[in-house]
Amino acid sequence: MTYSISEACERNKEPILRVLASALARSHLVLEIGSGTGQHAVHFATHLPHLTWQPSDRADYLPGLRERIAHNGPSNLAPAIELDVHNMPWPVGPVDALFTANTLHIMEWSAVEDLFRGVGSVLSAPGVLCVYGPFRYGGRYTSASNAEFDRYLQARDPQSGIRNFEDVNILAVEQGLHLLGDHAMPANNQMLVWQKPS
């Protein structure tokens, strides 16, 4: 087996699951953007058997992702598909929920904008969007460690970085979404939940 392990995924999967169990209680088909190692996809599909979980990622991440799903995936975990947020239209849809974790701060801003455009194009009403990761509020970090992490991100790639909640929420509102919840999570992360009203 050649797929990799993310220690962060192992640490955060249970707290995320607790929020998703409520947020996705009425959902049926969930598209995950940026499934990475597939650890979240396997765990959430296993513990949320009422869902069909559709993982996706860019081409370079697919081999390991597909291998993990083949070895560990439950029957409600669909084969991973290639999806780059910049490439419209997305190769899936409609869906009644989307989930993404730890992606907005490693993308360039244009990719964040395209992610929300894609969400607006494939999310049916009354669907939900769940986004996990670190955010700033009013330009302020929620912890000193997040400020340090942001400096690291921008030194590696000036187009990346921890996003302002307000800027991201504007993108959501432009796609007809309204904020349902903002949940504080371990390790100074948040789970943001938006809904597309019917």
C-alpha positions in Angstrom: 0.0 0.0 0.0 1.4 3.4 -1.0 -1.2 5.8 0.3 0.0 8.3 2.9 -1.2 9.2 6.4 -2.1 12.7 7.6 -1.7 13.0 11.4 -3.9 16.1 11.3 -6.7 14.1 9.7 -6.4 11.5 12.4 -6.7 14.1 15.1 -9.5 16.1 13.7 -11.8 13.5 12.1 -13.9 12.9 15.2 -14.6 16.5 16.1 -15.5 17.1 12.4 -17.8 14.1 12.3 -19.8 15.4 15.3 -20.6 18.6 13.3 -21.2 16.7 10.0 -23.6 14.2 11.7 -26.0 17.1 12.4 -25.2 19.3 9.4 -25.7 16.5 6.9 -28.5 14.7 8.6 -30.9 15.4 5.7 -28.4 15.1 2.9 -27.9 12.2 0.5 -25.1 12.9 -1.9 -22.0 14.7 -0.6 -19.1 16.0 -2.8 -15.8 16.4 -1.0 -13.4 18.9 -2.5 -9.7 18.1 -2.0 -10.0 14.6 -0.5 -6.2 14.3 -0.2 -5.2 11.1 1.6 -8.9 9.9 1.7 -8.8 9.5 5.5 -11.7 11.8 6.0 -13.7 10.3 3.1 -13.3 6.7 4.5 -14.1 7.8 8.1 -17.1 9.9 7.3 -18.7 7.5 4.8 -18.3 4.7 7.3 -20.0 6.6 10.1 -22.6 8.3 8.0 -24.1 5.4 6.1 -27.1 7.3 4.9 -24.8 9.3 2.6 -23.2 8.6 -0.7 -19.8 10.2 -0.3 -18.1 11.4 -3.5 -14.4 12.2 -3.0 -12.5 14.3 -5.5 -9.1 15.8 -6.0 -6.6 17.0 -8.6 -5.0 14.4 -10.8 -1.7 14.2 -8.9 -3.5 13.1 -5.7 -5.7 10.5 -7.2 -3.5 7.4 -7.2 -3.1 7.3 -3.4 -6.7 8.4 -2.8 -8.0 5.7 -5.0 -5.8 3.1 -3.4 -7.1 3.9 0.1 -10.7 3.8 -1.1 -10.1 0.4 -2.7 -8.6 -1.0 0.5 -10.7 0.7 3.2 -13.8 2.3 1.6 -17.3 1.3 2.6 -19.9 0.6 0.0 -21.3 4.2 0.2 -17.9 5.7 -0.7 -17.9 6.4 -4.5 -14.8 6.1 -6.6 -12.7 9.3 -6.5 -13.1 11.7 -9.4 -10.7 14.2 -10.8 -11.8 17.8 -10.0 -9.8 21.0 -10.3 -11.9 23.9 -8.9 -10.7 26.1 -11.8 -12.1 23.8 -14.5 -15.7 24.6 -15.2 -18.2 23.0 -15.4 -17.3 20.6 -12.6 -17.7 16.9 -13.6 -20.4 16.2 -11.0 -23.8 17.5 -9.9 -26.2 18.2 -8.7 -25.4 17.4 -5.1 -27.1 18.3 -1.9 -24.0 18.8 0.2 -20.3 19.7 -0.2 -17.5 19.4 2.3 -13.9 20.6 2.2 -11.2 20.6 4.8 -7.9 22.5 5.0 -8.1 23.7 1.4 -8.9 27.4 1.4 -5.6 28.5 3.0 -3.4 26.4 0.7 -5.2 27.7 -2.5 -4.5 30.9 -4.2 -7.4 33.4 -3.8 -8.6 32.9 -7.4 -9.1 29.2 -6.6 -11.1 30.1 -3.5 -13.3 32.2 -5.7 -13.7 29.4 -8.3 -14.5 26.9 -5.5 -17.5 29.0 -4.5 -18.5 29.5 -8.1 -18.4 25.7 -8.5 -20.4 25.3 -5.3 -23.1 27.6 -6.6 -23.3 25.6 -9.8 -23.7 22.1 -8.4 -25.3 22.6 -5.0 -29.1 22.0 -5.1 -31.5 23.7 -2.7 -31.8 23.3 0.3 -28.2 22.0 0.2 -25.4 22.7 2.6 -21.7 23.6 2.3 -19.3 22.7 5.2 -15.8 24.2 5.3 -13.2 23.2 7.9 -10.0 25.1 8.5 -8.4 28.2 10.1 -9.8 31.6 9.6 -9.2 35.2 10.6 -12.0 37.4 11.9 -11.9 41.1 11.2 -8.3 40.6 10.1 -7.3 39.1 13.4 -6.0 35.6 14.0 -7.8 33.3 16.6 -4.4 32.3 18.1 -0.7 33.1 18.0 -0.1 29.7 16.4 -2.4 30.5 13.5 -0.5 33.8 12.9 2.8 31.8 12.8 1.2 29.3 10.5 0.0 32.0 8.2 3.6 33.5 8.0 4.8 30.0 7.0 2.1 29.6 4.3 2.8 33.0 2.7 6.6 32.5 2.8 6.1 29.2 0.9 3.5 30.7 -1.5 2.5 34.4 -1.3 -0.9 33.5 -2.9 -1.9 31.2 0.0 -2.7 32.1 3.6 -5.4 32.0 6.2 -8.5 33.7 4.8 -10.7 36.4 6.4 -14.0 34.9 7.3 -15.7 38.1 6.1 -14.2 37.8 2.6 -15.1 34.1 2.3 -18.7 34.8 3.5 -19.1 37.4 0.7 -18.3 34.7 -1.8 -20.8 32.4 -0.2 -23.5 35.1 -0.2 -22.8 35.8 -3.9 -23.8 32.2 -4.6 -27.1 32.5 -2.6 -25.8 30.8 0.6 -26.5 32.0 4.1 -24.4 31.1 7.2 -26.0 28.5 9.4 -23.2 27.9 11.8 -19.7 28.8 12.8 -18.3 26.1 15.1 -15.1 26.4 17.1 -13.0 23.3 16.6 -9.8 21.9 18.2 -6.4 23.3 17.2 -7.8 26.8 16.5 -9.9 25.7 13.5 -13.5 26.4 12.6 -16.3 24.5 10.8 -18.4 26.9 8.8 -21.8 25.7 7.5 -23.8 27.5 4.9 -27.1 26.6 3.3 -28.6 27.3 -0.1 -32.3 28.0 0.7 -35.0 26.4 -1.3 
